[in-house]
Amino acid sequence: MRAFANAIEARDEFTRWHSTRVADISRRIARKLDLSERNVQLVYWAATVHDVGKIGIPEQILKKKDPLNIDEIRIIRQHPQIGASILYPIGAFKELIPIIQHHHERFDGTGYPDGLKGAAIPFLSRIVTAADAFEAMTSDRCYRKAYSCDKVLYKLQRNASTQFDPVVVDAVTELAASNELGEYGRVLDYVI
């Protein structure tokens, strides 16, 4: 699994270690939510390889500094399904595939690839979704600088019940407030 994560991270210096950080944040969220150790491990490994499908996305789209056009968005949105198809033949990944395939679903049903809504989205996918967004926003990217933890928490809370599961957002907020997000939760002045 680490080899798959390394393969995608090797393509882009700005996302190097992204999957490792998303996996760590996902594990912290799962533990905060008192999930079983089995589910903690499942979400950790799913988050480790959640972007493996980006192997099938052209480099010029992955590294583009300007906003993506409609066709490029359509292509990038294929990565969860590409990832699922890459992992499908490997029996050991069977439980991870639905988590990976649905990590871009939105709580209100407007996400992709299947437009799943609320409880229809695998709960571990909902954790990876929030962890992925938190890590992406608190990291420098080729197209913008990292946001402060305060700003990220505000964005997560503002989008609870639309993009994110509110239960998961509450767990992220509590982790940040108690400094349990370590380096990811830098510059936390207050929790909205």
Disulfide bonds with the S-S distance in Angstrom:
none
